[in-house]
């Protein structure tokens, strides 16, 4: 990590991507402590105020130790998209602070460094129609996409499929067509120091398992219990890794031991998807191997 710091100018924007539990937040904190700046969240689930432990948001102590932005500021029911995030980041950049942007949501980083299509908001009735169709007949949702959009969409990711379906339904124009008209990026990749953490799989899986045990010891089950009266499985905030499994336990559907094992598996599977995405899309980012780091 000392080598990373040595390469950075104090006013240079920094991007840090990596899979869950890889140590990216600790690196961001170290950079800000050494050189100044503000830690900016680039994780689509850490924005929600109902989850701190299960999304591994910085603790209150960590937030007090350095400036943090875009963490836990969105209600469970509030709409929040990559467009919302990008507009908030634009406001932070306008304030003049040196950003250290850290997270595991690759789409946020791509929108930041490559630009984002300016798609009109999706009406609530179409979103509700999409929610129902996704539950009832996801294959029909996939089949309804235009060919260009289908070719660019991970069709196994139903959240992405639903987004593309909603755009087509609301605007009459495919998501791929909107993306062709993307404006210039807010923060070009060449203006930033960009790092992607690529730990060894066994090392990362062990950390994921250990971290979930720590989450449970710190009160993750109680956090899920507090959310239980408001639980809606299709709500974006419900995608917090481990939340569906703990909620299922609280609803009497599985023993706690089974729920914890399933949550750890879901976390490892999520990390695998993240690694694949970063490997395909962040080829020009500087690789860091935290499993080999000694300081």
N, C-alpha and C positions, 0 to 999 in steps of 0.2 A: 504494500500500500504506500510505503514511502516513495517508491518509484513513481507511482501515480501522481502524488503531490508535486514531485520534482518537475513534472512535465507541464504543470498548469500555471498560467498567468493569473494573478488574483482577480482580474476583471473578466476573465473568460467564462462564458456560459458553459455549464457542464451537464451532460446527459448521462444517466446511469440506468441501464436496463439489466434485468436478470430475472431468473425464475424465482418463485416463492422460496423463502428461507435461505437464499444464497448469500445474504449479508450486504445487500446493496444499500439499505437504509443506514447501516453503520458506517459505510464508506462515505455516504453523503454527509452525515454528521461530522465525520472526521475532516472532510474538506472544508466545511463551513467553520468549524472550530479553528482550523489552522489559517484560513485565508479570508473568512468572511463570506457573506452571501445569505441567501434564504433557501431553505429546503422546500421544494415544490413537489407536491404529490402527483404522480402519473400512474395511479392505480385506480381502476374503475370502481372498485369496491370499498376502498378506504375513504371515499368521499362521504359515506353514509354515517349519520350520527348514531344509528342504533347498534353498530358493531365497532368495537375497539379491539377486543381480544381476538375474535375469530378472523378478522382481516389483518391482524398484526399491525394495526396502526401504532405509531409512536406513542409511548406512554405519556402521561401528563408531565412527568419529570423531564422526559426528553424534549417535549414541546416547549417546556419552560427554559431549557438550556440553550436553545437556538431558535431563530425565527422559522416557523413552519406555516405553509399555506396550502389550502385546498384539502384539508383533512377533516373528516367528520362534520362537514358543514351543510350536508344535504339530508332532508328528511326521508324517511323510508318510502313515502308515497310520491315524492317529487320526481318529475321527469329530469333525467340528466343524461346527456349524450356526449360524444366526442366534440360536438360543436359547442355545447355549453362549456366544456373544459377548456377548449381552445380560446374562447372569448375571455374566460377568467385569466388564463395565462397571459393573454394580450394586455390585460389590465395590470398584472404584476410587472411585466416587462416595461410598461409605460411609467411605472413608479421609479425605475432606474436601478433597483437592486440587482446584484449579480445572482442569477438563478442557478441552483443546483437541482435539476429536475430528475426525480428518481421514481421508478415504479416498474411494474411488470406487465402493463397493458401496452403491447406493441403498437396497436392502432393509434394510441395517443401520440406516441413518438413519431410515427409516420405522418400523421396529420400536421404535427408541429414542424417537421423538417421538409415535408414534400407538398404541403398544402391540403386543404379540405374543400370538397365540393359544397357549394352553398345551397343546400337542399331545403325547401320550405318545411316548416314544422308539420308533423303528422297529426291530423285531427284525432280527437279522442275516440270518436266512434269507429274510425278505421283501425286504431290501435286495439280497441276491444274486439273488433272483428278478427284481427290478426291473432290475438290471444286465443280466441275460441277455435280458430282453424288450426292453429299450431297444436292444440290439445287433441282435437277431433281427427284431423287428417293431415299430418305434416307432409306426407307425400304429395298431396294436392297443392300445398303451398310451394313446394319445390318445383312441381310441374308447371306452375303458373308463371315462373320467372322467365324473362326474355333470355334468349340464348347467350347474348354477350355478358349479361350479368351472371347467369348460371355458371359460365366458364370461369369467372373470376371470384366465385364465392365458395367457401368451404361448406359444402352441402350437408356435411355431418354436424355442423354447428347451427342448431335451429334458431338461436338468437340472431345470427347473421342472416339466415334465410328469411326470418320474419322481418327483419329490418329492410331487406331488399324487396320483399313482397309489399310491405307497407308503402315504400317509396313509389313503386310502380302503381299501386292501387290509388294512392293519393294524388299523384302528379301525372299519371299516364305516360311516364317516361322512365326507362330503366335506370337503375343505379349506375350501371357502367357508363351510360350516356352523361349523367350528371358528373361523374368523376372525370370524364374527358375535358370538362370545362373548369377544372380546378384552378383557383387563383394561386399566386405565388405564395411560398411558405412564410409563416410568421418568423421562424428562426431557422435559416438554412443550415443543413448539416455541416457545411464547411466553416460556419461561424462558431462552431462548438467543439469542445473536447467531448467525444462520445465514447463511452465504455459499455461493454456488455459482459456480464459475469457468466462464465461457462465452467461451473464446477463439475467434477467427476460425478457420475450418476449415483454410485454407491454412497459417496460422501454426502451428497445432497439428500438422498432418501433417508439416511440416518438422521440428518438435521431436521427434516420434516417430521419424522416420527417423534423425535425428542421435543421439538417445539410444540407439537400438539399436546403432548403430555404436560408441558409447562402451561399451555393455555388452559387445560382442564384444571390444573392445580390453582391457577389464578382466578378461576371463576367463569370459564366459558359456558358451562352448563347453566349457570345462573343467568348469564347474558342471554342465552337462548330462551330460558324460561320467561324472562322479561318481554321477549319478542313474541312469545306464543299467542297471546290474545290478538295480535295484529297480523299473524302469519298468512301470507298469500303466496303460494309457491311460484307463481308466474311473475311476481313483482321483481324488477331488476335487483333490488337490494337483497332478495332471497337467494341470490347466487353466491353469497358468501360461502367459501369452502368450509364444509363441516356443519353449516347451519341446517340443511335438510336432514342430515343424519341425526343430529341432536334433537331437532324438533320431532322427528319420527320416534325417538326414544321417549320423549316427554308425552307424546300422544299414545304411548303404550304399544307401539308397533314393533319394537325390538329392544333387547336388553342393552344396557349402557355399554358393556364390553363390545358388543357387536357394532353399535353405533360408532364408537371410537375407532375401531378397526376400519370401518367403512369410510369414515372421515379421513383417516390417514391415507387410505388407498385413493380417495378422490383427490387429495392434495398431491400425491405423487403423480397421478395421471394428469393433473393440471400442469404440474411442472414439466412433464414430458411434452405437452402441447406447447408450452411456452418455449422450451428449448428448440423445438422444431421450427417454430415461427421465427425466433431470433436468428437461427442458423440460416434460414432462407432469405430473410429480409435485412439483416444487419451485417452484411459481409464486409463493409468498410468501417465498422466500429472496432475500436481497440479491445481485444480480448483480455480479460483478467481471469486467472484461475485461483479463486479464493481457497481452494483445497490445498494449494501449494504455497500459499502465502505464509510468511513467518513474521510479518509486522507491517 
